[in-house]
Amino acid sequence: MSDLPRKAVTRTAKLAALPLGFAGRATWGLGKRIGGRSAEIVAREVQQRTADQLFKVLGELKGGAMKLGQALSVFESALPEDVAGPYRAALTKLQEAAPPMPTRTVHGVLAERLGEDWQDLFVEFEDRPAAAASIGQVHRAVWHDGRDVAVKVQYPGAGDALLSDLTQLGRFARLLGPLVPGMDIKPLITELRDRVSEELDYALEARAQSEHAAEFADDPDVVIPGVVHQCEQVLVTEWMEGTPLSEVIADGTPEQRNRAGQLLARFLFSGPARTGLLHADPHPGNFRLLPPPDRIADSVEAAESADDGAADESFTASGNFGDWRLGVLDFGTVDRLPDGLPRPIGDALRMTLSGQAEEVYEMLREEGFVKDSIELDPDAVLDYLLPIIEPAQAEEFTFSRSWLRTQAARIADPRSPAHQLGKQLNLPPSYLLIHRVTLSTIGVLCQLNATVRLRDELENWLPGFASALEPELEPEPKPESESERVTESEPAPEPVPEQKSGSGSESGAKSESEPESGEGAVVGA
């Protein structure tokens, strides 16, 4: 049990220990090799020790340090297996299981925010947290009206810790390179820092979650817990049972993996179209795989009456997973997209798949992905994009770590034409968060090794993409009758404005702070 370390000096020292610790272990490894140990065994030991320290430090500090760890956890799929293996377990732990803060601290926050008689609001309250994350931890409880609820309590000092951590991490981002080889984490740190105020505001989170819960209330595939109560530092929502996606990644059947992957892709693209909001924290700890309503009660009862092993089996018993649902948690970070995902994304995908190099290049230039001072070969740009969007072309596509590693290696290799071209591309500020969320979701799909009909979701929900692989046919002109002709004295009626699905005025507001654009980051963060 540990309080969140408050002093900036203490936090900075712990963060600085990460690259210094790696250097020390590398020296230790060199000594072992000189002593006759094989390079492969020594390297594995160094990576395992580094992974252990990574979880220990980022987990204990919580705040921005743990937020970075959670964000990195979905990108391990892009790393070579010999590198990713030791980090996978350590980073996955950060998705749901950080060291919790002491019970006295939790009670203190609840007393301050809900009143000294806060316990009267609950029939039951479990002091042991169900999950501990970057800026708060969740306790299971029973609300005074009998509903099972999740009580999220924000760590005291979380705001200062977030800003301090991300500022310090940004200063020695290059030194952190060896912790996750092959990744440039500075743009990720910058983007996380720009979202601090939203992450800490539970009123904004409650509003975003309520809008999603209302929109998806009758949805057969996606479940959003409703908001029960909110005040500063405390958010109470309906409790949701289910199998965490991290468990599906570790031990799920192919049917579970495919169903989870399909629903994750559906939520990514349907959410903005239906609510005007993009859920911007898609790590596995924020998703659950749920049985259909008529089976969930039986599953919960079986799980509660069984030992740990049998409890897991009760939720994942063999059967038809085609009617299982995706539960979504944590709406602390969202992108406000009142018109849904930008239409140029769908248009560019459609034209790329159709081989329209010149048109794609002009659109990228218009949207700011290619700066005015840069001249590129449109055909080279098309060659750069096509392998990345392969999942959108196939009727169904199996996302895998090996596929993502191939893409990452192609773009990261300094000798590769793709690397040279990628360095000249620009990422406009309005696309930064969309870019990270899309990459993160792809990372999770690859962790799931899910076979997904991505094109179906794009055609249903992404503006501009529909009929991407079908030629656009000009309608045949119909013969004009006298009654159909529009005369000069009888003007044509005005077109009816197109009705847009999305959120109201609240979700239409843009973020107060626009992050800076990033160069050479269109594919790899």
C-alpha positions as CSV (number, residue, x, y, z in Angstrom):
1,M,0.0,0.0,0.0
2,S,1.5,3.3,-1.0
3,D,0.5,7.0,-1.1
4,L,1.2,8.8,-4.3
5,P,4.7,10.3,-3.9
6,R,4.2,14.1,-3.7
7,K,7.6,15.8,-3.8
8,A,8.8,16.7,-7.3
9,V,12.4,15.9,-6.2
10,T,11.4,12.4,-5.1
11,R,9.5,11.7,-8.3
12,T,12.2,13.1,-10.6
13,A,14.8,11.0,-8.8
14,K,12.7,7.8,-9.3
15,L,12.1,8.6,-13.0
16,A,15.8,9.4,-13.6
17,A,16.6,6.0,-12.1
18,L,14.9,4.3,-15.1
19,P,17.6,5.2,-17.8
20,L,20.4,5.1,-15.2
21,G,19.2,1.7,-14.0
22,F,19.3,0.4,-17.6
23,A,22.8,1.7,-18.1
24,G,23.8,-0.1,-14.8
25,R,22.3,-3.3,-15.9
26,A,23.9,-3.1,-19.3
27,T,27.2,-2.7,-17.6
28,W,26.4,-5.7,-15.4
29,G,25.5,-7.7,-18.5
30,L,28.8,-6.8,-20.1
31,G,30.6,-8.1,-17.1
32,K,28.6,-11.4,-17.2
33,R,29.5,-11.8,-20.9
34,I,33.1,-11.2,-20.2
35,G,32.8,-13.9,-17.5
36,G,31.6,-16.4,-20.1
37,R,27.8,-16.2,-20.1
38,S,26.1,-16.3,-23.5
39,A,25.0,-13.0,-25.0
40,E,21.4,-14.3,-25.5
41,I,21.0,-15.3,-21.8
42,V,22.5,-12.1,-20.5
43,A,20.4,-9.9,-22.8
44,R,17.2,-11.7,-21.6
45,E,18.2,-11.2,-18.0
46,V,18.9,-7.5,-18.6
47,Q,15.5,-7.0,-20.3
48,Q,13.6,-8.9,-17.6
49,R,15.3,-6.8,-14.8
50,T,14.5,-3.7,-16.8
51,A,10.9,-4.7,-17.2
52,D,10.5,-5.4,-13.5
53,Q,11.9,-2.0,-12.6
54,L,9.6,-0.4,-15.2
55,F,6.5,-1.7,-13.5
56,K,7.8,-1.0,-10.0
57,V,8.7,2.6,-10.7
58,L,5.8,3.6,-13.0
59,G,3.3,1.8,-10.8
60,E,4.4,3.3,-7.5
61,L,4.6,6.8,-8.9
62,K,1.2,6.5,-10.7
63,G,0.4,9.9,-12.2
64,G,2.0,10.7,-15.5
65,A,4.5,8.0,-15.2
66,M,1.9,5.3,-15.1
67,K,-0.2,7.0,-17.8
68,L,2.9,6.7,-20.1
69,G,3.3,3.1,-19.1
70,Q,-0.4,2.4,-20.0
71,A,0.0,4.1,-23.3
72,L,3.1,2.2,-24.1
73,S,1.5,-1.1,-23.2
74,V,-0.6,-1.2,-26.4
75,F,2.5,-0.6,-28.6
76,E,4.5,-3.6,-27.5
77,S,2.9,-5.5,-30.4
78,A,5.2,-3.5,-32.8
79,L,8.4,-4.6,-31.0
80,P,10.5,-7.7,-31.9
81,E,9.4,-10.7,-29.8
82,D,12.8,-11.0,-28.1
83,V,12.4,-7.4,-26.9
84,A,8.7,-7.3,-26.3
85,G,8.4,-10.5,-24.3
86,P,9.9,-9.3,-21.0
87,Y,8.0,-6.0,-21.2
88,R,4.6,-7.4,-22.1
89,A,3.7,-8.7,-18.6
90,A,5.2,-5.7,-16.8
91,L,3.3,-3.1,-19.0
92,T,0.1,-5.2,-19.0
93,K,0.1,-5.0,-15.2
94,L,-0.1,-1.2,-15.4
95,Q,-3.5,-1.5,-17.2
96,E,-5.4,-2.4,-14.1
97,A,-3.1,-3.3,-11.2
98,A,-0.9,-0.5,-9.7
99,P,0.0,-0.5,-6.0
100,P,-3.1,0.9,-4.2
101,M,-3.2,3.9,-1.9
102,P,-3.8,3.3,1.8
103,T,-7.4,2.9,3.0
104,R,-7.1,5.9,5.3
105,T,-6.3,8.1,2.3
106,V,-9.3,6.8,0.4
107,H,-11.6,7.4,3.3
108,G,-10.1,10.9,3.7
109,V,-10.9,11.9,0.1
110,L,-14.5,10.5,0.4
111,A,-15.1,12.3,3.7
112,E,-13.8,15.6,2.2
113,R,-15.8,15.3,-1.0
114,L,-19.0,13.4,0.0
115,G,-19.2,14.6,3.6
116,E,-18.2,13.0,6.9
117,D,-21.3,10.8,6.8
118,W,-20.2,9.4,3.3
119,Q,-20.7,5.8,4.5
120,D,-24.4,6.4,4.7
121,L,-24.5,6.7,0.9
122,F,-23.5,3.1,0.6
123,V,-25.0,-0.2,1.8
124,E,-21.5,-1.8,1.3
125,F,-18.1,-0.4,0.4
126,E,-15.1,-2.6,-0.3
127,D,-11.9,-1.0,1.0
128,R,-9.7,-3.2,-1.1
129,P,-9.6,-1.6,-4.6
130,A,-10.9,-3.5,-7.6
131,A,-8.4,-1.6,-9.8
132,A,-5.7,1.0,-9.4
133,A,-4.7,3.2,-12.3
134,S,-2.8,6.3,-13.2
135,I,-4.7,9.1,-11.4
136,G,-7.2,7.2,-9.4
137,Q,-8.4,3.8,-8.1
138,V,-11.8,2.0,-8.3
139,H,-13.7,0.4,-5.3
140,R,-16.7,-1.8,-5.6
141,A,-19.7,-0.8,-3.5
142,V,-23.5,-1.0,-3.2
143,W,-25.2,2.4,-3.5
144,H,-27.9,3.3,-1.0
145,D,-30.6,2.3,-3.6
146,G,-29.2,-1.2,-3.9
147,R,-27.3,-0.8,-7.2
148,D,-23.8,-2.3,-7.5
149,V,-21.5,0.6,-8.3
150,A,-17.9,1.4,-9.1
151,V,-16.5,4.3,-7.0
152,K,-13.5,6.0,-8.7
153,V,-11.4,8.0,-6.2
154,Q,-8.8,10.4,-7.5
155,Y,-5.4,10.3,-5.8
156,P,-4.6,13.5,-3.8
157,G,-2.1,15.5,-5.7
158,A,-2.7,13.7,-8.9
159,G,-2.7,16.9,-11.0
160,D,0.7,18.1,-9.8
161,A,2.1,14.6,-10.2
162,L,0.8,14.3,-13.8
163,L,2.3,17.6,-14.9
164,S,5.6,17.0,-13.0
165,D,6.1,13.5,-14.4
166,L,5.3,14.3,-18.0
167,T,7.5,17.4,-17.9
168,Q,10.4,15.4,-16.5
169,L,9.8,12.4,-18.9
170,G,9.8,14.8,-21.8
171,R,13.2,16.2,-20.8
172,F,15.0,12.9,-20.9
173,A,12.7,11.1,-23.4
174,R,15.7,10.2,-25.5
175,L,17.3,8.5,-22.5
176,L,14.2,6.3,-22.1
177,G,14.7,4.9,-25.6
178,P,16.4,1.7,-24.3
179,L,13.3,0.9,-22.1
180,V,11.2,0.4,-25.2
181,P,13.6,0.0,-28.1
182,G,12.6,1.2,-31.5
183,M,9.9,3.8,-30.4
184,D,10.0,7.6,-30.3
185,I,8.0,8.3,-27.1
186,K,8.5,12.1,-27.0
187,P,5.4,12.9,-29.2
188,L,3.4,10.6,-27.0
189,I,4.5,12.4,-23.8
190,T,3.7,15.8,-25.4
191,E,0.2,14.7,-26.3
192,L,-0.5,13.2,-22.9
193,R,0.7,16.4,-21.2
194,D,-1.7,18.5,-23.3
195,R,-4.6,16.4,-22.0
196,V,-3.9,16.7,-18.3
197,S,-6.7,19.1,-17.4
198,E,-9.3,17.0,-19.1
199,E,-8.1,13.8,-17.5
200,L,-8.4,15.3,-14.0
201,D,-11.9,16.8,-14.5
202,Y,-14.4,14.2,-13.4
203,A,-17.3,16.4,-14.4
204,L,-16.2,16.3,-18.0
205,E,-15.7,12.5,-17.7
206,A,-19.2,12.1,-16.2
207,R,-20.7,14.1,-19.1
208,A,-18.9,12.2,-21.8
209,Q,-19.8,8.8,-20.2
210,S,-23.5,9.9,-19.8
211,E,-23.7,10.9,-23.4
212,H,-22.3,7.5,-24.5
213,A,-24.5,5.6,-22.1
214,A,-27.6,7.3,-23.4
215,E,-26.7,6.7,-27.1
216,F,-25.7,3.1,-26.6
217,A,-28.5,2.3,-24.1
218,D,-30.3,-0.2,-26.4
219,D,-27.3,-1.3,-28.4
220,P,-27.0,-5.1,-28.7
221,D,-23.2,-5.0,-29.0
222,V,-21.8,-2.2,-26.7
223,V,-22.5,-1.6,-23.0
224,I,-21.6,1.7,-21.3
225,P,-22.2,1.9,-17.5
226,G,-24.4,4.8,-16.4
227,V,-23.3,7.6,-14.1
228,V,-24.7,7.5,-10.6
229,H,-23.0,10.4,-8.8
230,Q,-20.2,12.8,-9.5
231,C,-18.3,15.4,-7.5
232,E,-14.7,16.7,-7.4
233,Q,-12.3,13.8,-7.1
234,V,-15.1,11.2,-6.9
235,L,-17.1,9.5,-9.7
236,V,-19.7,6.8,-9.0
237,T,-20.9,4.7,-11.9
238,E,-22.8,1.5,-12.4
239,W,-20.7,-1.6,-11.8
240,M,-20.0,-3.8,-14.8
241,E,-19.1,-7.5,-14.7
242,G,-17.1,-9.1,-17.5
243,T,-13.8,-10.5,-18.7
244,P,-11.1,-7.8,-19.0
245,L,-9.6,-7.6,-22.5
246,S,-6.2,-8.3,-21.0
247,E,-7.4,-11.7,-20.0
248,V,-8.8,-12.4,-23.5
249,I,-5.4,-11.4,-24.9
250,A,-3.7,-13.8,-22.5
251,D,-6.0,-16.8,-22.5
252,G,-9.0,-16.1,-24.8
253,T,-10.3,-18.6,-27.4
254,P,-10.1,-17.6,-31.1
255,E,-13.9,-17.0,-31.0
256,Q,-13.5,-14.6,-28.1
257,R,-10.6,-12.8,-29.7
258,N,-12.4,-12.3,-32.9
259,R,-15.6,-11.1,-31.3
260,A,-13.7,-8.7,-29.0
261,G,-11.7,-7.4,-32.0
262,Q,-14.8,-6.8,-34.2
263,L,-16.6,-4.9,-31.4
264,L,-13.6,-2.9,-30.6
265,A,-13.3,-1.8,-34.2
266,R,-17.0,-1.1,-34.3
267,F,-16.9,1.1,-31.2
268,L,-13.8,3.0,-32.5
269,F,-15.6,4.1,-35.7
270,S,-19.3,4.2,-34.5
271,G,-18.7,6.2,-31.3
272,P,-17.8,9.5,-33.0
273,A,-20.6,9.1,-35.6
274,R,-23.2,8.5,-32.9
275,T,-22.0,10.7,-30.0
276,G,-19.6,13.3,-31.5
277,L,-17.0,12.0,-29.1
278,L,-13.9,9.7,-29.6
279,H,-13.0,7.5,-26.6
280,A,-9.3,8.3,-26.5
281,D,-7.8,5.8,-24.0
282,P,-8.2,2.4,-25.7
283,H,-5.9,0.2,-23.6
284,P,-7.2,-3.3,-22.7
285,G,-7.9,-2.4,-19.1
286,N,-10.7,-0.1,-20.2
287,F,-12.7,-2.9,-22.0
288,R,-14.7,-6.0,-20.9
289,L,-16.1,-8.9,-22.9
290,L,-19.6,-9.5,-21.6
291,P,-22.0,-12.4,-22.1
292,P,-25.5,-11.5,-23.4
293,P,-28.0,-10.3,-20.8
294,D,-29.8,-13.6,-20.5
295,R,-26.6,-15.4,-19.6
296,I,-24.7,-12.8,-17.5
297,A,-26.6,-13.5,-14.2
298,D,-25.8,-17.2,-14.5
299,S,-22.2,-16.4,-15.2
300,V,-21.8,-14.1,-12.2
301,E,-23.5,-16.6,-9.9
302,A,-21.3,-19.4,-11.1
303,A,-18.2,-17.3,-10.8
304,E,-19.1,-16.3,-7.2
305,S,-19.6,-19.9,-6.1
306,A,-16.5,-21.3,-7.8
307,D,-12.8,-21.3,-7.0
308,D,-10.6,-19.0,-8.9
309,G,-9.9,-21.4,-11.8
310,A,-13.5,-22.4,-12.2
311,A,-14.6,-18.7,-12.0
312,D,-12.5,-17.9,-15.0
313,E,-14.1,-20.8,-16.9
314,S,-17.6,-19.8,-15.9
315,F,-17.2,-16.5,-17.8
316,T,-15.5,-18.0,-20.8
317,A,-17.4,-21.3,-21.2
318,S,-17.4,-22.6,-24.7
319,G,-20.3,-21.5,-26.8
320,N,-21.5,-19.0,-29.4
321,F,-19.6,-15.8,-28.8
322,G,-21.4,-14.0,-31.6
323,D,-23.9,-12.4,-29.2
324,W,-21.3,-11.4,-26.6
325,R,-20.9,-7.7,-26.0
326,L,-18.1,-5.1,-25.4
327,G,-18.2,-3.1,-22.2
328,V,-16.4,0.2,-22.3
329,L,-15.0,2.1,-19.3
330,D,-13.1,5.3,-18.5
331,F,-14.1,8.4,-20.5
332,G,-11.6,10.7,-18.9
333,T,-10.0,11.5,-22.2
334,V,-12.1,12.1,-25.3
335,D,-11.7,14.0,-28.5
336,R,-14.7,16.2,-29.4
337,L,-15.7,15.6,-33.0
338,P,-19.3,17.0,-33.4
339,D,-19.4,15.9,-37.1
340,G,-17.8,12.5,-36.4
341,L,-14.4,11.4,-37.7
342,P,-13.2,13.9,-40.4
343,R,-14.4,13.0,-43.9
344,P,-11.0,13.5,-45.4
345,I,-9.9,10.3,-43.6
346,G,-12.5,8.2,-45.4
347,D,-12.0,10.0,-48.7
348,A,-8.2,9.4,-48.6
349,L,-8.6,5.8,-47.7
350,R,-11.1,5.2,-50.5
351,M,-8.9,7.0,-53.1
352,T,-5.7,5.2,-51.9
353,L,-7.4,1.8,-52.3
354,S,-8.5,2.9,-55.8
355,G,-4.9,3.9,-56.7
356,Q,-5.7,7.6,-57.2
357,A,-2.2,8.8,-56.3
358,E,-2.5,12.4,-57.5
359,E,-5.9,12.9,-55.7
360,V,-4.6,11.4,-52.5
361,Y,-1.5,13.6,-52.6
362,E,-3.5,16.8,-53.1
363,M,-5.9,15.9,-50.3
364,L,-2.9,15.2,-47.9
365,R,-1.5,18.6,-48.9
366,E,-4.8,20.4,-48.4
367,E,-5.2,18.8,-44.9
368,G,-1.7,19.7,-43.8
369,F,-0.1,16.3,-43.9
370,V,2.3,17.6,-46.6
371,K,3.6,21.1,-45.9
372,D,3.8,23.7,-48.7
373,S,7.6,23.7,-48.6
374,I,7.7,19.9,-49.3
375,E,7.5,18.2,-52.7
376,L,6.9,14.5,-52.8
377,D,6.2,11.9,-55.5
378,P,2.5,11.0,-55.4
379,D,3.2,7.4,-56.4
380,A,5.8,7.1,-53.6
381,V,3.2,8.4,-51.1
382,L,0.7,5.8,-52.4
383,D,3.4,3.0,-52.0
384,Y,4.0,4.3,-48.5
385,L,0.3,4.1,-47.5
386,L,-1.0,0.9,-49.1
387,P,0.7,-1.6,-46.8
388,I,-0.5,0.2,-43.7
389,I,-4.2,0.2,-44.9
390,E,-4.2,-3.4,-46.0
391,P,-6.8,-4.3,-43.3
392,A,-9.2,-1.9,-45.0
393,Q,-8.9,-3.6,-48.3
394,A,-9.5,-7.3,-47.4
395,E,-13.0,-8.7,-46.7
396,E,-11.6,-9.8,-43.3
397,F,-8.1,-9.3,-41.9
398,T,-6.2,-11.1,-39.1
399,F,-4.3,-8.5,-37.1
400,S,-1.1,-10.0,-35.6
401,R,2.0,-8.9,-33.9
402,S,4.1,-10.1,-36.9
403,W,2.1,-7.9,-39.3
404,L,2.6,-4.9,-37.0
405,R,6.3,-5.6,-36.6
406,T,6.7,-5.7,-40.3
407,Q,5.0,-2.3,-40.7
408,A,7.0,-0.8,-37.8
409,A,10.3,-2.2,-39.2
410,R,9.6,-0.9,-42.7
411,I,9.0,2.6,-41.4
412,A,11.7,2.7,-38.7
413,D,14.6,1.4,-40.8
414,P,16.7,4.5,-41.8
415,R,17.7,2.7,-45.0
416,S,14.0,2.2,-46.1
417,P,12.4,4.6,-48.6
418,A,9.3,4.5,-46.4
419,H,11.4,5.9,-43.5
420,Q,12.8,8.7,-45.6
421,L,9.3,9.6,-46.9
422,G,7.7,9.4,-43.5
423,K,10.2,11.9,-42.1
424,Q,8.8,14.5,-44.6
425,L,5.2,14.0,-43.6
426,N,3.5,16.2,-41.0
427,L,0.7,15.4,-38.5
428,P,-1.7,18.3,-38.2
429,P,-2.8,19.2,-34.6
430,S,-6.5,18.3,-35.3
431,Y,-5.5,14.7,-36.2
432,L,-3.0,14.0,-33.4
433,L,-5.4,12.3,-31.0
434,I,-7.3,10.5,-33.7
435,H,-3.9,9.2,-34.9
436,R,-2.9,7.9,-31.5
437,V,-6.3,6.3,-30.8
438,T,-6.2,4.5,-34.2
439,L,-2.7,3.3,-33.7
440,S,-3.5,2.2,-30.1
441,T,-6.6,0.3,-31.3
442,I,-4.6,-1.4,-34.0
443,G,-2.1,-2.4,-31.3
444,V,-4.8,-4.0,-29.2
445,L,-6.2,-5.8,-32.2
446,C,-2.8,-7.2,-32.9
447,Q,-2.4,-8.3,-29.2
448,L,-5.8,-10.1,-29.6
449,N,-4.6,-11.7,-32.9
450,A,-8.2,-11.0,-34.0
451,T,-9.7,-11.7,-37.4
452,V,-11.9,-8.6,-38.1
453,R,-14.1,-7.4,-40.9
454,L,-12.8,-3.9,-40.7
455,R,-14.1,-2.8,-44.1
456,D,-17.6,-3.5,-42.9
457,E,-17.2,-1.0,-40.0
458,L,-15.5,1.6,-42.2
459,E,-18.3,1.4,-44.8
460,N,-21.0,1.7,-42.0
461,W,-19.4,4.5,-39.9
462,L,-16.5,6.3,-41.6
463,P,-17.7,9.3,-43.7
464,G,-16.3,9.2,-47.2
465,F,-15.3,5.6,-47.2
466,A,-18.6,3.8,-48.3
467,S,-18.2,1.7,-51.5
468,A,-14.5,2.2,-51.3
469,L,-13.8,-0.8,-53.6
470,E,-16.6,-0.2,-56.0
471,P,-16.2,2.1,-59.0
472,E,-18.3,5.3,-58.8
473,L,-20.8,5.1,-61.6
474,E,-22.4,8.2,-63.1
475,P,-26.2,7.9,-63.0
476,E,-27.9,7.6,-66.4
477,P,-29.8,10.7,-67.4
478,K,-33.6,10.3,-67.3
479,P,-35.8,11.7,-70.0
480,E,-37.3,15.0,-68.9
481,S,-41.1,15.4,-69.0
482,E,-42.9,18.7,-69.2
483,S,-44.0,18.4,-65.6
484,E,-40.4,17.7,-64.4
485,R,-38.9,20.7,-66.1
486,V,-38.1,23.7,-64.0
487,T,-39.0,26.9,-65.6
488,E,-37.4,30.3,-65.0
489,S,-40.6,31.5,-63.3
490,E,-40.7,28.5,-61.0
491,P,-37.4,28.2,-59.2
492,A,-36.2,24.8,-58.0
493,P,-36.8,24.0,-54.3
494,E,-33.9,24.5,-51.9
495,P,-32.3,21.2,-50.8
496,V,-33.2,19.9,-47.4
497,P,-30.2,20.3,-45.0
498,E,-28.6,16.9,-44.2
499,Q,-29.3,15.7,-40.7
500,K,-26.1,14.9,-38.9
501,S,-25.9,12.4,-36.1
502,G,-23.8,13.4,-33.1
503,S,-23.8,15.3,-29.9
504,G,-25.2,18.5,-28.8
505,S,-23.4,21.8,-28.1
506,E,-21.4,20.4,-25.2
507,S,-19.6,17.9,-27.3
508,G,-19.1,20.4,-30.1
509,A,-16.6,22.4,-28.0
510,K,-13.0,22.0,-29.0
511,S,-10.2,21.5,-26.5
512,E,-8.9,24.7,-25.0
513,S,-5.3,23.8,-25.8
514,E,-4.4,22.6,-29.3
515,P,-1.3,20.4,-29.3
516,E,1.5,21.2,-31.6
517,S,1.8,19.3,-34.9
518,G,4.3,16.5,-35.3
519,E,6.6,15.9,-38.2
520,G,7.4,12.4,-39.4
521,A,4.8,10.9,-37.1
522,V,1.9,10.0,-39.5
523,V,2.4,6.3,-38.9
524,G,4.6,5.8,-35.9
525,A,4.1,7.7,-32.6
